[in-house]
Amino acid sequence: MKIGVMMALFSRQTLDEAAQYLVRSGVEAMELTTGNYPGCPHIDVDGLLRSDDKCKALLDSLKEKSIILSALSCHGNPLHPNEKMAKEHHEVHRKTVRLAKKLGVSVVINFSGCPGDSDNAKYPNWVTCPWPEDFSEIVKWQWDKKVIPYWKKEATYAKDHGIKLAFEMHPGFCVYNTETMLRLRKECGNNIGANFDPSHLFWQGIDPIVSLRELKACIYHVHAKDTNIDSINCPKNGVLDTKSYGDEINRSWIFRSIGYGHSVEWWKQFASNLRMIGYDGALSIEHEDSLLSVNEGFQKSVAVLKEAIAFEKTGGMWWA
């Protein structure tokens, strides 16, 4: 496995500046963003789609630095009830699939999206309980009328381009846990899988390693991000928390850099279990830690992953 980074982290730097910093830090993989929620700070998607020479120049520049492209990401909501936003996110997704093929990248990362509660809705509606019955009816309508038809079509489009779609299991969207990930894959095709981010599973009460074992070969990419469950606020208020991420002292949980939510030992076991299920791709660092600077959080994450991967490579044997 290689240590990588989700490049939204370095949106204030040019691609070349960021790449040089990654090389100095011992990072070998890069996940480029192409638009939607993360934005697109580093590449001209339309320009690359029009020019084979520009694609070659980009790949040559990364090859010189011994950096691979692990994935392209376009995290968005193409099922948004706002038709204008849904169309924009859909178009970015399709462009990303085509660009991935041109760049020789096999994985495109996205969210599953979340519709509203009807065709007349203005905002997405993420349901968290089955009763009153209205909620169960909304979930059925969302999957039958929006989620499955849309992603069946997009899975075929991606497959025709030789691309796998990796969905981040993210609360607020229809695919948010192991069960919903497997449902989407079953309904829409085997080139749909997971961009596995343990941080979103921790706070839901899901054991990421149990989820890994269940998903197995349908894990196409991995994000490396941690979560700290607050020992005071969570027992008091539970895990569902709509307070600002910046209100750290009052939240039930917050995203943290790797090692600040779970120990190095946990990350060693995570890396080992990834190897056991056959994953040998990138561990792409995603920094959303409001208590550490970008550099502090990134360097801490790199250090923990280096130790975890080294442990995984030796199988944890002291004499190896």
LUMFI-678981 format. One record per residue (C-alpha): residue number from 1; residue in three letters; y, z, x. Coordinates in nm, 3 decimals, decimal comma, always signed. Layout:
# LUMFI-678981
  seq  type       c2       c3       c1
  NUM   ALA        Y        Z        X
...
# end
This chain:
# LUMFI-678981
  seq  type       c2       c3       c1
    1   MET   +0,000   +0,000   +0,000
    2   LYS   +0,359   -0,062   +0,102
    3   ILE   +0,671   +0,144   +0,042
    4   GLY   +0,923   -0,053   -0,161
    5   VAL   +1,245   -0,005   -0,352
    6   MET   +1,390   -0,109   -0,687
    7   MET   +1,708   -0,278   -0,566
    8   ALA   +1,942   -0,153   -0,839
    9   LEU   +1,967   +0,146   -0,607
   10   PHE   +2,171   -0,059   -0,359
   11   SER   +2,395   -0,246   -0,602
   12   ARG   +2,705   -0,168   -0,393
   13   GLN   +2,565   -0,343   -0,087
   14   THR   +2,495   -0,707   -0,023
   15   LEU   +2,133   -0,810   -0,014
   16   ASP   +2,146   -0,858   +0,362
   17   GLU   +2,310   -0,518   +0,423
   18   ALA   +2,054   -0,347   +0,202
   19   ALA   +1,763   -0,533   +0,364
   20   GLN   +1,870   -0,425   +0,711
   21   TYR   +1,893   -0,063   +0,592
   22   LEU   +1,546   -0,087   +0,439
   23   VAL   +1,398   -0,217   +0,763
   24   ARG   +1,554   +0,070   +0,959
   25   SER   +1,405   +0,311   +0,704
   26   GLY   +1,053   +0,170   +0,732
   27   VAL   +1,047   +0,003   +0,390
   28   GLU   +0,843   -0,316   +0,355
   29   ALA   +0,883   -0,430   -0,008
   30   MET   +1,168   -0,513   -0,242
   31   GLU   +1,186   -0,536   -0,622
   32   LEU   +1,483   -0,757   -0,713
   33   THR   +1,663   -0,717   -1,044
   34   THR   +1,763   -1,025   -1,240
   35   GLY   +1,976   -0,886   -1,523
   36   ASN   +1,971   -0,691   -1,852
   37   TYR   +2,007   -0,312   -1,814
   38   PRO   +1,982   -0,297   -1,432
   39   GLY   +2,224   -0,587   -1,383
   40   CYS   +2,184   -0,853   -1,115
   41   PRO   +2,390   -0,753   -0,811
   42   HIS   +2,206   -0,936   -0,533
   43   ILE   +2,098   -1,286   -0,641
   44   ASP   +2,227   -1,584   -0,839
   45   VAL   +1,939   -1,644   -1,078
   46   ASP   +2,072   -1,972   -1,217
   47   GLY   +2,153   -2,101   -0,869
   48   LEU   +1,805   -2,018   -0,743
   49   LEU   +1,645   -2,185   -1,044
   50   ARG   +1,838   -2,503   -0,968
   51   SER   +1,776   -2,512   -0,593
   52   ASP   +1,451   -2,509   -0,398
   53   ASP   +1,658   -2,483   -0,079
   54   LYS   +1,824   -2,160   -0,197
   55   CYS   +1,485   -2,014   -0,285
   56   LYS   +1,351   -2,105   +0,058
   57   ALA   +1,657   -1,952   +0,228
   58   LEU   +1,610   -1,626   +0,038
   59   LEU   +1,240   -1,605   +0,121
   60   ASP   +1,300   -1,698   +0,486
   61   SER   +1,565   -1,427   +0,519
   62   LEU   +1,328   -1,162   +0,385
   63   LYS   +1,038   -1,290   +0,593
   64   GLU   +1,246   -1,256   +0,910
   65   LYS   +1,285   -0,887   +0,825
   66   SER   +0,915   -0,848   +0,730
   67   ILE   +1,004   -0,762   +0,371
   68   ILE   +0,798   -0,891   +0,079
   69   LEU   +0,906   -0,934   -0,283
   70   SER   +0,681   -0,707   -0,489
   71   ALA   +0,824   -0,800   -0,829
   72   LEU   +1,125   -0,921   -1,023
   73   SER   +1,264   -0,684   -1,288
   74   CYS   +1,461   -0,761   -1,603
   75   HIS   +1,434   -0,431   -1,793
   76   GLY   +1,581   -0,500   -2,136
   77   ASN   +1,524   -0,499   -2,510
   78   PRO   +1,454   -0,850   -2,640
   79   LEU   +1,356   -0,691   -2,973
   80   HIS   +1,696   -0,529   -3,025
   81   PRO   +1,818   -0,562   -3,386
   82   ASN   +2,151   -0,690   -3,252
   83   GLU   +2,065   -1,059   -3,245
   84   LYS   +2,316   -1,144   -2,973
   85   MET   +2,178   -0,878   -2,739
   86   ALA   +1,818   -0,968   -2,820
   87   LYS   +1,886   -1,334   -2,743
   88   GLU   +2,057   -1,251   -2,413
   89   HIS   +1,773   -1,023   -2,303
   90   HIS   +1,516   -1,283   -2,408
   91   GLU   +1,690   -1,554   -2,207
   92   VAL   +1,705   -1,334   -1,897
   93   HIS   +1,334   -1,255   -1,937
   94   ARG   +1,241   -1,624   -1,957
   95   LYS   +1,458   -1,713   -1,658
   96   THR   +1,298   -1,431   -1,463
   97   VAL   +0,949   -1,563   -1,537
   98   ARG   +1,050   -1,909   -1,415
   99   LEU   +1,220   -1,772   -1,105
  100   ALA   +0,919   -1,555   -1,021
  101   LYS   +0,703   -1,866   -1,017
  102   LYS   +0,949   -2,047   -0,787
  103   LEU   +0,961   -1,751   -0,546
  104   GLY   +0,584   -1,699   -0,543
  105   VAL   +0,614   -1,356   -0,708
  106   SER   +0,330   -1,276   -0,947
  107   VAL   +0,479   -0,985   -1,146
  108   VAL   +0,778   -0,960   -1,381
  109   ILE   +0,875   -0,611   -1,499
  110   ASN   +1,031   -0,537   -1,837
  111   PHE   +1,038   -0,286   -2,120
  112   SER   +0,839   -0,358   -2,436
  113   GLY   +1,160   -0,328   -2,639
  114   CYS   +1,222   -0,146   -2,963
  115   PRO   +1,332   -0,301   -3,295
  116   GLY   +1,522   -0,125   -3,570
  117   ASP   +1,365   -0,003   -3,892
  118   SER   +1,417   -0,333   -4,078
  119   ASP   +1,568   -0,679   -4,041
  120   ASN   +1,899   -0,528   -4,155
  121   ALA   +1,912   -0,259   -3,886
  122   LYS   +2,197   -0,231   -3,635
  123   TYR   +2,030   -0,008   -3,374
  124   PRO   +1,678   +0,045   -3,234
  125   ASN   +1,468   +0,312   -3,404
  126   TRP   +1,216   +0,493   -3,184
  127   VAL   +0,986   +0,700   -3,405
  128   THR   +0,841   +1,025   -3,266
  129   CYS   +0,647   +1,166   -3,565
  130   PRO   +0,435   +1,030   -3,853
  131   TRP   +0,587   +1,221   -4,146
  132   PRO   +0,763   +1,182   -4,383
  133   GLU   +0,573   +0,862   -4,453
  134   ASP   +0,882   +0,650   -4,391
  135   PHE   +0,828   +0,694   -4,018
  136   SER   +0,470   +0,570   -4,023
  137   GLU   +0,579   +0,269   -4,226
  138   ILE   +0,852   +0,191   -3,972
  139   VAL   +0,606   +0,200   -3,681
  140   LYS   +0,364   -0,031   -3,864
  141   TRP   +0,644   -0,276   -3,947
  142   GLN   +0,774   -0,274   -3,589
  143   TRP   +0,437   -0,355   -3,436
  144   ASP   +0,313   -0,601   -3,699
  145   LYS   +0,636   -0,793   -3,752
  146   LYS   +0,818   -0,766   -3,420
  147   VAL   +0,632   -0,628   -3,117
  148   ILE   +0,300   -0,813   -3,143
  149   PRO   +0,433   -1,156   -3,252
  150   TYR   +0,704   -1,158   -2,985
  151   TRP   +0,488   -1,049   -2,692
  152   LYS   +0,196   -1,272   -2,789
  153   LYS   +0,430   -1,567   -2,747
  154   GLU   +0,584   -1,433   -2,426
  155   ALA   +0,246   -1,345   -2,275
  156   THR   +0,140   -1,707   -2,323
  157   TYR   +0,466   -1,831   -2,170
  158   ALA   +0,419   -1,605   -1,868
  159   LYS   +0,053   -1,701   -1,830
  160   ASP   +0,147   -2,069   -1,834
  161   HIS   +0,371   -1,993   -1,534
  162   GLY   +0,106   -1,786   -1,354
  163   ILE   +0,293   -1,460   -1,411
  164   LYS   +0,177   -1,112   -1,509
  165   LEU   +0,406   -0,900   -1,728
  166   ALA   +0,431   -0,534   -1,626
  167   PHE   +0,578   -0,300   -1,887
  168   GLU   +0,731   +0,031   -1,793
  169   MET   +0,598   +0,297   -2,030
  170   HIS   +0,937   +0,434   -2,128
  171   PRO   +1,024   +0,660   -2,425
  172   GLY   +1,275   +0,492   -2,651
  173   PHE   +1,065   +0,174   -2,650
  174   CYS   +0,746   +0,089   -2,839
  175   VAL   +0,527   +0,110   -2,526
  176   TYR   +0,578   +0,460   -2,387
  177   ASN   +0,233   +0,605   -2,311
  178   THR   -0,122   +0,510   -2,216
  179   GLU   -0,234   +0,437   -2,571
  180   THR   +0,057   +0,208   -2,662
  181   MET   +0,025   +0,025   -2,329
  182   LEU   -0,340   -0,051   -2,395
  183   ARG   -0,264   -0,152   -2,753
  184   LEU   -0,008   -0,411   -2,645
  185   ARG   -0,248   -0,549   -2,384
  186   LYS   -0,532   -0,572   -2,637
  187   GLU   -0,315   -0,744   -2,897
  188   CYS   -0,122   -0,981   -2,671
  189   GLY   -0,330   -1,071   -2,367
  190   ASN   -0,474   -0,954   -2,036
  191   ASN   -0,180   -1,077   -1,832
  192   ILE   +0,013   -0,786   -1,987
  193   GLY   -0,017   -0,461   -1,792
  194   ALA   +0,184   -0,166   -1,667
  195   ASN   +0,465   -0,100   -1,426
  196   PHE   +0,344   +0,255   -1,372
  197   ASP   +0,626   +0,510   -1,343
  198   PRO   +0,495   +0,869   -1,343
  199   SER   +0,841   +1,018   -1,404
  200   HIS   +0,841   +0,917   -1,772
  201   LEU   +0,492   +1,054   -1,821
  202   PHE   +0,556   +1,396   -1,668
  203   TRP   +0,808   +1,504   -1,928
  204   GLN   +0,597   +1,379   -2,219
  205   GLY   +0,317   +1,611   -2,110
  206   ILE   +0,099   +1,323   -1,987
  207   ASP   -0,098   +1,369   -1,666
  208   PRO   -0,016   +1,053   -1,465
  209   ILE   -0,346   +1,062   -1,277
  210   VAL   -0,544   +1,076   -1,602
  211   SER   -0,335   +0,782   -1,725
  212   LEU   -0,404   +0,591   -1,401
  213   ARG   -0,777   +0,633   -1,448
  214   GLU   -0,754   +0,505   -1,805
  215   LEU   -0,535   +0,203   -1,728
  216   LYS   -0,719   +0,108   -1,408
  217   ALA   -0,698   -0,263   -1,332
  218   CYS   -0,408   -0,330   -1,570
  219   ILE   -0,161   -0,154   -1,339
  220   TYR   +0,036   -0,442   -1,188
  221   HIS   +0,321   -0,253   -1,019
  222   VAL   +0,422   +0,108   -0,948
  223   HIS   +0,756   +0,287   -0,951
  224   ALA   +0,796   +0,598   -0,737
  225   LYS   +1,017   +0,851   -0,916
  226   ASP   +0,975   +1,220   -0,989
  227   THR   +1,069   +1,455   -1,273
  228   ASN   +1,138   +1,827   -1,272
  229   ILE   +1,049   +2,019   -1,587
  230   ASP   +1,297   +2,306   -1,623
  231   SER   +1,106   +2,634   -1,642
  232   ILE   +1,375   +2,797   -1,860
  233   ASN   +1,501   +2,523   -2,091
  234   CYS   +1,173   +2,347   -2,166
  235   PRO   +0,988   +2,655   -2,300
  236   LYS   +1,297   +2,724   -2,511
  237   ASN   +1,372   +2,375   -2,649
  238   GLY   +1,069   +2,154   -2,579
  239   VAL   +1,068   +1,817   -2,406
  240   LEU   +1,266   +1,607   -2,657
  241   ASP   +1,617   +1,627   -2,516
  242   THR   +1,917   +1,408   -2,600
  243   LYS   +2,170   +1,585   -2,378
  244   SER   +2,338   +1,384   -2,104
  245   TYR   +2,142   +1,339   -1,781
  246   GLY   +2,448   +1,484   -1,611
  247   ASP   +2,410   +1,815   -1,796
  248   GLU   +2,139   +1,923   -1,553
  249   ILE   +2,160   +2,298   -1,604
  250   ASN   +2,102   +2,272   -1,980
  251   ARG   +1,843   +1,994   -1,997
  252   SER   +1,470   +2,052   -2,049
  253   TRP   +1,393   +1,811   -1,765
  254   ILE   +1,571   +1,583   -1,520
  255   PHE   +1,471   +1,294   -1,299
  256   ARG   +1,440   +1,389   -0,933
  257   SER   +1,373   +1,223   -0,601
  258   ILE   +1,009   +1,230   -0,493
  259   GLY   +0,912   +1,575   -0,373
  260   TYR   +1,176   +1,760   -0,577
  261   GLY   +0,972   +1,760   -0,896
  262   HIS   +0,616   +1,761   -0,760
  263   SER   +0,482   +1,849   -0,419
  264   VAL   +0,380   +1,619   -0,136
  265   GLU   +0,024   +1,722   -0,216
  266   TRP   +0,058   +1,582   -0,567
  267   TRP   +0,189   +1,251   -0,430
  268   LYS   -0,103   +1,236   -0,186
  269   GLN   -0,343   +1,262   -0,478
  270   PHE   -0,144   +0,999   -0,668
  271   ALA   -0,169   +0,756   -0,376
  272   SER   -0,540   +0,825   -0,335
  273   ASN   -0,608   +0,765   -0,703
  274   LEU   -0,415   +0,440   -0,689
  275   ARG   -0,645   +0,330   -0,410
  276   MET   -0,954   +0,437   -0,606
  277   ILE   -0,861   +0,222   -0,905
  278   GLY   -0,801   -0,076   -0,673
  279   TYR   -0,421   -0,084   -0,653
  280   ASP   -0,289   -0,202   -0,318
  281   GLY   +0,066   -0,309   -0,403
  282   ALA   +0,410   -0,157   -0,357
  283   LEU   +0,528   +0,193   -0,440
  284   SER   +0,879   +0,097   -0,546
  285   ILE   +1,130   +0,382   -0,512
  286   GLU   +1,363   +0,423   -0,809
  287   HIS   +1,648   +0,668   -0,759
  288   GLU   +1,795   +0,839   -1,066
  289   ASP   +1,848   +1,185   -0,915
  290   SER   +2,192   +1,313   -1,017
  291   LEU   +2,170   +1,606   -0,773
  292   LEU   +2,128   +1,399   -0,456
  293   SER   +2,324   +1,111   -0,309
  294   VAL   +2,161   +0,768   -0,287
  295   ASN   +2,093   +0,811   +0,084
  296   GLU   +1,959   +1,167   +0,051
  297   GLY   +1,730   +1,083   -0,239
  298   PHE   +1,609   +0,758   -0,087
  299   GLN   +1,531   +0,906   +0,254
  300   LYS   +1,350   +1,203   +0,100
  301   SER   +1,142   +0,966   -0,112
  302   VAL   +1,056   +0,747   +0,187
  303   ALA   +0,948   +1,050   +0,390
  304   VAL   +0,719   +1,181   +0,115
  305   LEU   +0,564   +0,840   +0,050
  306   LYS   +0,501   +0,784   +0,420
  307   GLU   +0,307   +1,108   +0,433
  308   ALA   +0,123   +1,035   +0,108
  309   ILE   +0,019   +0,686   +0,216
  310   ALA   -0,085   +0,806   +0,561
  311   PHE   -0,306   +1,067   +0,393
  312   GLU   -0,448   +0,804   +0,161
  313   LYS   -0,530   +0,570   +0,449
  314   THR   -0,732   +0,836   +0,629
  315   GLY   -0,900   +0,955   +0,312
  316   GLY   -0,764   +1,303   +0,386
  317   MET   -1,005   +1,356   +0,676
  318   TRP   -0,856   +1,542   +0,971
  319   TRP   -1,065   +1,357   +1,229
  320   ALA   -0,975   +1,005   +1,101
# end
